[in-house]
Amino acid sequence: MTIEQAVILAAGEGQRLRPLTVLKPKVMIPIANKPILQYVVEALAVNGVRHIVMVVGYRKEQVQDYFGSGEKLGVEIDYIVQKQQLGTAHALMHAKDAIADRFLVLPGDNIIKTDTIAQLVEAKPSIILVKKQENVSKYGVVTARKGTVEEIVEKPRKATSNLVNTGIYSLDRGIFEFVEEEVELPTVLNSMIARGYEIAAQETDGTWLDAVYPWDILRLNDIALGAVSLSTAGTVEKGVTMKGAVSIGKGTVIRAGSYLVGPLIIGENAEIGPHACIFPATSIGDQVTISPFSQIRNSAIGNGVHIGPGSNLEDSIVDRGSVLGGHFTAFSAGAVIEVEGEYHNVHTGTVVGEHCAIEENVTARPGVILGNHSRVSALKLLSGKIPDGSLVV
């Protein structure tokens, strides 16, 4: 019997992704111009799972406003509010009265494609979907024997397996007998195993992508853009050069002399150039202005962003509504970035939060993270992490 209902857990913030999640939940971060959560909903719809119970919490209005009843995506969405985000089992308990005998549980903050969950829809519960990972230190590691789960260990110091828990499950209502006071689903499942309950581990080779830190957004963006096809719904003036898969939204104008190389996606009502260069693995949102003689490489540009003339961005993220003055430069190289007491050596450019205003001739060193609603005066050299609401003069 095919499963027709899913519970999507979409209540969390994603603190390690700040400043990108200060003003929106992690599930609403755009990847290739679509919220992460939309990939999950679309994967369910294609697999015939059209009744979705969505558990929301942190900045829930943004999720509800965007997805509404689900009709535009061919699904029916019921919303359940988790006021305190205590854990996955706690979230599932909130949905107890709204779900059927058999159902899928999925995280709303991972990119999941159609083929990833196709086998689960037809399979009998209870199943954990697992995937091989090289670095398992940030995940729940699943030890399995002959396809049966023996144990799930969260973030182990020493890995006993290279299989990680994707947070995707096929379950039935029997799980609620084991939840009791537990707040996390892996703990509940370990309790079920200890009492003799059999849980299968099903390995997937399908797409399952998680963003833990801001620089992960560019990796997901690059992968998601692999599905972009050539599409020109806007206006392309004479003298524009386009190579590869370039998708241009309605109302967008690409001015003469611009050079675009895909995979690349540009949203609706944007204005590019003249003589702007945009290179692969870049997404540009709706109502964006890329001024003349600017270059953008491997970057994610949010809705409503304005980038002034002669700017150069590489491996960077500019969140919605920010205005970058002329000759803004975001260098990309190795940088050490601190996140919640952990230090990461990464090759990256700059992260600019929402609704920032940067004046002309500003340069950002690799690894700069500029908080939301910050203001930067002209001719400044930025470095390190700059908190929300800062004034750099």
BAPAVO-571313 format. One record per residue (C-alpha): residue in three letters; x, y, z. Coordinates in steps of 0.2 Angstrom, whole numbers, plus 2048, in hexadecimal, padded with zeros to 3 digits. Example, Ala and Ser with C-alpha at 12.3 -4.5 7.8 and 13.67 -1.06 7.14 Angstrom:
+------+-----+-----+-----+
: code :   x :   y :   z :
+------+-----+-----+-----+
:  ALA : 83E : 7EA : 827 :
:  SER : 844 : 7FB : 824 :
+------+-----+-----+-----+
***
This chain:
+------+-----+-----+-----+
: code :   x :   y :   z :
+------+-----+-----+-----+
:  MET : 800 : 800 : 800 :
:  THR : 807 : 811 : 7FB :
:  ILE : 80A : 81E : 808 :
:  GLU : 800 : 82E : 804 :
:  GLN : 805 : 839 : 813 :
:  ALA : 814 : 841 : 819 :
:  VAL : 819 : 84B : 828 :
:  ILE : 826 : 859 : 824 :
:  LEU : 830 : 860 : 833 :
:  ALA : 833 : 872 : 82F :
:  ALA : 833 : 87B : 840 :
:  GLY : 845 : 87E : 843 :
:  GLU : 850 : 88D : 840 :
:  GLY : 861 : 887 : 83B :
:  GLN : 86C : 891 : 847 :
:  ARG : 87D : 88C : 83F :
:  LEU : 877 : 894 : 82F :
:  ARG : 875 : 8A6 : 836 :
:  PRO : 874 : 8B3 : 831 :
:  LEU : 86A : 8AB : 823 :
:  THR : 85D : 8A4 : 82F :
:  VAL : 85B : 8B2 : 83B :
:  LEU : 84D : 8B9 : 830 :
:  LYS : 847 : 8A9 : 828 :
:  PRO : 846 : 897 : 82D :
:  LYS : 853 : 88B : 825 :
:  VAL : 846 : 882 : 81B :
:  MET : 843 : 893 : 811 :
:  ILE : 855 : 896 : 80C :
:  PRO : 855 : 896 : 7F9 :
:  ILE : 85F : 88A : 7F0 :
:  ALA : 85F : 88D : 7DD :
:  ASN : 851 : 899 : 7E0 :
:  LYS : 845 : 88D : 7E9 :
:  PRO : 844 : 88B : 7FC :
:  ILE : 84B : 87B : 803 :
:  LEU : 83A : 875 : 809 :
:  GLN : 833 : 876 : 7F7 :
:  TYR : 83F : 868 : 7F1 :
:  VAL : 837 : 85D : 7FE :
:  VAL : 825 : 861 : 7FA :
:  GLU : 828 : 85F : 7E8 :
:  ALA : 831 : 84E : 7EA :
:  LEU : 822 : 848 : 7F4 :
:  ALA : 815 : 84E : 7E7 :
:  VAL : 81E : 845 : 7D9 :
:  ASN : 81E : 835 : 7E4 :
:  GLY : 80B : 837 : 7E6 :
:  VAL : 80C : 83C : 7F8 :
:  ARG : 800 : 84B : 7F8 :
:  HIS : 7FA : 84C : 80A :
:  ILE : 807 : 855 : 814 :
:  VAL : 807 : 85A : 826 :
:  MET : 814 : 868 : 828 :
:  VAL : 81A : 86B : 83A :
:  VAL : 820 : 87D : 83A :
:  GLY : 826 : 889 : 848 :
:  TYR : 834 : 895 : 846 :
:  ARG : 82E : 8A3 : 83B :
:  LYS : 820 : 898 : 835 :
:  GLU : 817 : 8A6 : 82C :
:  GLN : 824 : 8A6 : 81E :
:  VAL : 821 : 893 : 81B :
:  GLN : 80E : 895 : 81C :
:  ASP : 80E : 8A4 : 811 :
:  TYR : 819 : 89C : 803 :
:  PHE : 811 : 88B : 803 :
:  GLY : 7FF : 88F : 807 :
:  SER : 7F3 : 880 : 805 :
:  GLY : 800 : 878 : 7FA :
:  GLU : 7F4 : 878 : 7EB :
:  LYS : 801 : 881 : 7E0 :
:  LEU : 80D : 872 : 7E2 :
:  GLY : 7FF : 865 : 7E1 :
:  VAL : 7FE : 860 : 7F3 :
:  GLU : 7F3 : 863 : 802 :
:  ILE : 7FC : 86B : 811 :
:  ASP : 7F6 : 86B : 823 :
:  TYR : 801 : 875 : 82F :
:  ILE : 805 : 871 : 841 :
:  VAL : 80E : 87D : 84C :
:  GLN : 81C : 877 : 857 :
:  LYS : 81F : 886 : 863 :
:  GLN : 82E : 87F : 86B :
:  GLN : 83B : 877 : 85F :
:  LEU : 840 : 869 : 86C :
:  GLY : 843 : 85B : 85F :
:  THR : 83D : 850 : 851 :
:  ALA : 833 : 844 : 85C :
:  HIS : 82B : 853 : 865 :
:  ALA : 827 : 85A : 854 :
:  LEU : 81F : 84A : 84E :
:  MET : 814 : 849 : 85D :
:  HIS : 80D : 859 : 859 :
:  ALA : 806 : 852 : 849 :
:  LYS : 800 : 842 : 851 :
:  ASP : 7ED : 846 : 84F :
:  ALA : 7EF : 84B : 83D :
:  ILE : 7F8 : 83C : 835 :
:  ALA : 7F2 : 82B : 82F :
:  ASP : 7F8 : 819 : 833 :
:  ARG : 807 : 81A : 827 :
:  PHE : 811 : 829 : 823 :
:  LEU : 822 : 830 : 81E :
:  VAL : 82C : 83C : 829 :
:  LEU : 838 : 848 : 820 :
:  PRO : 843 : 857 : 825 :
:  GLY : 83E : 867 : 81D :
:  ASP : 84F : 86E : 81D :
:  ASN : 858 : 861 : 811 :
:  ILE : 857 : 861 : 7FE :
:  ILE : 84E : 851 : 7FA :
:  LYS : 84B : 84B : 7E8 :
:  THR : 83D : 840 : 7E1 :
:  ASP : 848 : 830 : 7DF :
:  THR : 84E : 831 : 7F1 :
:  ILE : 83E : 82C : 7F9 :
:  ALA : 836 : 823 : 7EB :
:  GLN : 839 : 812 : 7F3 :
:  LEU : 833 : 817 : 804 :
:  VAL : 822 : 81B : 7FD :
:  GLU : 81E : 809 : 7F9 :
:  ALA : 827 : 801 : 807 :
:  LYS : 820 : 7FB : 818 :
:  PRO : 825 : 804 : 828 :
:  SER : 82F : 806 : 832 :
:  ILE : 83E : 80C : 828 :
:  ILE : 84D : 818 : 82A :
:  LEU : 854 : 81F : 81A :
:  VAL : 867 : 81F : 81B :
:  LYS : 875 : 826 : 810 :
:  LYS : 887 : 823 : 80F :
:  GLN : 892 : 832 : 814 :
:  GLU : 8A4 : 835 : 816 :
:  ASN : 8A3 : 841 : 824 :
:  VAL : 896 : 83A : 831 :
:  SER : 89B : 845 : 840 :
:  LYS : 88C : 851 : 83E :
:  TYR : 87F : 843 : 83C :
:  GLY : 876 : 835 : 844 :
:  VAL : 880 : 825 : 83F :
:  VAL : 876 : 816 : 83B :
:  THR : 87D : 804 : 83F :
:  ALA : 874 : 7F7 : 835 :
:  ARG : 875 : 7E4 : 833 :
:  LYS : 86D : 7DC : 824 :
:  GLY : 862 : 7EB : 821 :
:  THR : 85C : 7EC : 833 :
:  VAL : 861 : 7FB : 83E :
:  GLU : 86B : 7F6 : 84E :
:  GLU : 86E : 808 : 854 :
:  ILE : 86E : 81A : 850 :
:  VAL : 87C : 825 : 858 :
:  GLU : 87B : 838 : 857 :
:  LYS : 88B : 841 : 852 :
:  PRO : 897 : 833 : 858 :
:  ARG : 8A9 : 837 : 85C :
:  LYS : 8AE : 826 : 854 :
:  ALA : 8A3 : 821 : 845 :
:  THR : 89E : 80E : 845 :
:  SER : 895 : 810 : 834 :
:  ASN : 895 : 81C : 825 :
:  LEU : 882 : 81B : 824 :
:  VAL : 87A : 82B : 82A :
:  ASN : 868 : 82E : 82F :
:  THR : 860 : 839 : 822 :
:  GLY : 851 : 83D : 82E :
:  ILE : 845 : 835 : 821 :
:  TYR : 83A : 827 : 828 :
:  SER : 82C : 81C : 823 :
:  LEU : 822 : 81A : 833 :
:  ASP : 811 : 814 : 83A :
:  ARG : 807 : 81B : 848 :
:  GLY : 80F : 80D : 853 :
:  ILE : 81E : 819 : 856 :
:  PHE : 813 : 824 : 862 :
:  GLU : 813 : 816 : 86F :
:  PHE : 826 : 818 : 871 :
:  VAL : 827 : 82B : 870 :
:  GLU : 823 : 82E : 883 :
:  GLU : 82E : 83D : 889 :
:  GLU : 83B : 83B : 87B :
:  VAL : 83E : 84A : 870 :
:  GLU : 849 : 843 : 862 :
:  LEU : 843 : 835 : 856 :
:  PRO : 854 : 82C : 855 :
:  THR : 852 : 82A : 868 :
:  VAL : 841 : 823 : 866 :
:  LEU : 846 : 817 : 858 :
:  ASN : 855 : 811 : 863 :
:  SER : 848 : 80D : 871 :
:  MET : 83D : 804 : 865 :
:  ILE : 84C : 7F9 : 85F :
:  ALA : 850 : 7F5 : 871 :
:  ARG : 83F : 7EF : 874 :
:  GLY : 840 : 7E3 : 865 :
:  TYR : 838 : 7EE : 858 :
:  GLU : 840 : 7EB : 846 :
:  ILE : 845 : 7FB : 83C :
:  ALA : 84C : 7F9 : 82B :
:  ALA : 85A : 804 : 824 :
:  GLN : 857 : 808 : 812 :
:  GLU : 866 : 810 : 809 :
:  THR : 863 : 81D : 7FC :
:  ASP : 86F : 824 : 7EE :
:  GLY : 862 : 832 : 7EB :
:  THR : 865 : 844 : 7EE :
:  TRP : 865 : 849 : 801 :
:  LEU : 86E : 859 : 804 :
:  ASP : 870 : 862 : 815 :
:  ALA : 876 : 874 : 818 :
:  VAL : 87E : 876 : 829 :
:  TYR : 888 : 885 : 826 :
:  PRO : 886 : 895 : 81B :
:  TRP : 893 : 88F : 80F :
:  ASP : 88A : 87F : 80C :
:  ILE : 87C : 889 : 803 :
:  LEU : 888 : 88B : 7F4 :
:  ARG : 88C : 878 : 7F3 :
:  LEU : 879 : 875 : 7F3 :
:  ASN : 876 : 883 : 7E7 :
:  ASP : 883 : 87B : 7DB :
:  ILE : 87B : 86A : 7DC :
:  ALA : 869 : 870 : 7DA :
:  LEU : 86E : 87A : 7CB :
:  GLY : 873 : 86A : 7C2 :
:  ALA : 861 : 868 : 7BE :
:  VAL : 85F : 879 : 7B6 :
:  SER : 85A : 879 : 7A3 :
:  LEU : 85C : 886 : 796 :
:  SER : 84D : 892 : 798 :
:  THR : 84B : 8A4 : 792 :
:  ALA : 83A : 8AC : 798 :
:  GLY : 841 : 8BD : 799 :
:  THR : 84A : 8C9 : 78D :
:  VAL : 85B : 8C6 : 786 :
:  GLU : 862 : 8D5 : 77D :
:  LYS : 86E : 8D3 : 76E :
:  GLY : 880 : 8D1 : 772 :
:  VAL : 87D : 8C5 : 781 :
:  THR : 887 : 8B5 : 782 :
:  MET : 87F : 8A6 : 78A :
:  LYS : 887 : 895 : 78D :
:  GLY : 881 : 886 : 795 :
:  ALA : 871 : 884 : 79F :
:  VAL : 86B : 896 : 7A3 :
:  SER : 859 : 898 : 7AA :
:  ILE : 852 : 8AA : 7A9 :
:  GLY : 841 : 8AE : 7B1 :
:  LYS : 833 : 8B9 : 7AB :
:  GLY : 835 : 8CB : 7AA :
:  THR : 848 : 8CA : 7AB :
:  VAL : 853 : 8D4 : 79F :
:  ILE : 865 : 8CF : 79B :
:  ARG : 86D : 8DE : 794 :
:  ALA : 879 : 8DF : 785 :
:  GLY : 88B : 8D9 : 787 :
:  SER : 887 : 8CE : 796 :
:  TYR : 88F : 8BD : 797 :
:  LEU : 886 : 8AE : 7A0 :
:  VAL : 88C : 89D : 7A3 :
:  GLY : 881 : 88F : 7AA :
:  PRO : 87C : 886 : 7B4 :
:  LEU : 874 : 896 : 7B9 :
:  ILE : 863 : 89C : 7BF :
:  ILE : 85C : 8AE : 7BF :
:  GLY : 84B : 8B1 : 7C6 :
:  GLU : 83D : 8BD : 7C0 :
:  ASN : 83E : 8D0 : 7BD :
:  ALA : 851 : 8D1 : 7BF :
:  GLU : 85C : 8DC : 7B5 :
:  ILE : 86D : 8D6 : 7B0 :
:  GLY : 87B : 8E1 : 7A9 :
:  PRO : 87F : 8E8 : 79C :
:  HIS : 890 : 8E0 : 79C :
:  ALA : 88D : 8D5 : 7AB :
:  CYS : 896 : 8C4 : 7AD :
:  ILE : 88D : 8B6 : 7B6 :
:  PHE : 896 : 8A5 : 7B8 :
:  PRO : 890 : 893 : 7BC :
:  ALA : 888 : 88D : 7CC :
:  THR : 880 : 89E : 7CF :
:  SER : 86E : 8A1 : 7D4 :
:  ILE : 866 : 8B3 : 7D3 :
:  GLY : 855 : 8B6 : 7DA :
:  ASP : 846 : 8C1 : 7D5 :
:  GLN : 848 : 8D4 : 7D3 :
:  VAL : 85B : 8D4 : 7D4 :
:  THR : 865 : 8E1 : 7CB :
:  ILE : 877 : 8DC : 7C6 :
:  SER : 87F : 8EC : 7C0 :
:  PRO : 88B : 8EF : 7B1 :
:  PHE : 89C : 8E7 : 7B1 :
:  SER : 898 : 8DC : 7C0 :
:  GLN : 89E : 8CA : 7C2 :
:  ILE : 895 : 8BC : 7CC :
:  ARG : 89D : 8AB : 7CE :
:  ASN : 896 : 89C : 7D8 :
:  SER : 88A : 8A7 : 7E3 :
:  ALA : 879 : 8A8 : 7E9 :
:  ILE : 870 : 8B8 : 7E7 :
:  GLY : 85F : 8BB : 7F0 :
:  ASN : 84F : 8C4 : 7EB :
:  GLY : 850 : 8D6 : 7EA :
:  VAL : 863 : 8D8 : 7EA :
:  HIS : 86C : 8E7 : 7E1 :
:  ILE : 87E : 8E5 : 7DD :
:  GLY : 886 : 8F4 : 7D7 :
:  PRO : 892 : 8F6 : 7C7 :
:  GLY : 8A3 : 8EF : 7C7 :
:  SER : 8A0 : 8E3 : 7D5 :
:  ASN : 8A8 : 8D2 : 7D6 :
:  LEU : 8A1 : 8C3 : 7E1 :
:  GLU : 8A7 : 8B2 : 7E2 :
:  ASP : 8A1 : 8A3 : 7ED :
:  SER : 896 : 8AF : 7F6 :
:  ILE : 884 : 8B1 : 7FC :
:  VAL : 87A : 8C1 : 7FC :
:  ASP : 869 : 8C0 : 805 :
:  ARG : 859 : 8C8 : 800 :
:  GLY : 857 : 8DB : 7FF :
:  SER : 869 : 8DF : 801 :
:  VAL : 871 : 8EE : 7F7 :
:  LEU : 883 : 8ED : 7F2 :
:  GLY : 88B : 8FD : 7EC :
:  GLY : 897 : 8FE : 7DD :
:  HIS : 8A7 : 8F5 : 7DD :
:  PHE : 8A3 : 8E9 : 7EB :
:  THR : 8B0 : 8DB : 7EB :
:  ALA : 8AE : 8CA : 7F4 :
:  PHE : 8BE : 8C0 : 7F3 :
:  SER : 8BE : 8AD : 7F4 :
:  ALA : 8CB : 8A3 : 7FD :
:  GLY : 8CF : 899 : 80C :
:  ALA : 8C8 : 8A0 : 81C :
:  VAL : 8C5 : 89A : 82E :
:  ILE : 8B4 : 89D : 834 :
:  GLU : 8AD : 89B : 845 :
:  VAL : 89B : 894 : 848 :
:  GLU : 895 : 890 : 859 :
:  GLY : 8A6 : 88D : 860 :
:  GLU : 8AC : 882 : 852 :
:  TYR : 8B9 : 888 : 845 :
:  HIS : 8B8 : 883 : 833 :
:  ASN : 8C5 : 885 : 826 :
:  VAL : 8BB : 888 : 815 :
:  HIS : 8BE : 890 : 804 :
:  THR : 8B0 : 89D : 803 :
:  GLY : 8AC : 8AF : 7FF :
:  THR : 8A0 : 8BA : 808 :
:  VAL : 88E : 8B8 : 810 :
:  VAL : 884 : 8C8 : 810 :
:  GLY : 874 : 8C7 : 81B :
:  GLU : 863 : 8CE : 817 :
:  HIS : 860 : 8E0 : 814 :
:  CYS : 872 : 8E6 : 815 :
:  ALA : 878 : 8F6 : 80D :
:  ILE : 88A : 8F7 : 807 :
:  GLU : 891 : 907 : 800 :
:  GLU : 89D : 908 : 7F1 :
:  ASN : 8AF : 901 : 7F0 :
:  VAL : 8AD : 8F4 : 7FF :
:  THR : 8B8 : 8E5 : 7FF :
:  ALA : 8B4 : 8D5 : 809 :
:  ARG : 8C1 : 8C9 : 80E :
:  PRO : 8BE : 8B6 : 80C :
:  GLY : 8B2 : 8AF : 81A :
:  VAL : 8A9 : 8C0 : 81E :
:  ILE : 898 : 8BD : 825 :
:  LEU : 88E : 8CE : 826 :
:  GLY : 87F : 8CD : 831 :
:  ASN : 86D : 8D2 : 82B :
:  HIS : 869 : 8E5 : 82A :
:  SER : 87B : 8EB : 82B :
:  ARG : 882 : 8FB : 823 :
:  VAL : 893 : 8FC : 81C :
:  SER : 89B : 90D : 817 :
:  ALA : 8A5 : 90F : 807 :
:  LEU : 8B7 : 90A : 806 :
:  LYS : 8B7 : 8FD : 814 :
:  LEU : 8C0 : 8ED : 815 :
:  LEU : 8B5 : 8E0 : 81D :
:  SER : 8BB : 8D0 : 827 :
:  GLY : 8B5 : 8C3 : 833 :
:  LYS : 8A3 : 8C2 : 83A :
:  ILE : 899 : 8D2 : 83B :
:  PRO : 889 : 8D1 : 846 :
:  ASP : 877 : 8D6 : 840 :
:  GLY : 873 : 8E8 : 840 :
:  SER : 885 : 8EE : 840 :
:  LEU : 88B : 8FF : 839 :
:  VAL : 89D : 8FE : 831 :
:  VAL : 8A4 : 90F : 82F :
+------+-----+-----+-----+
***
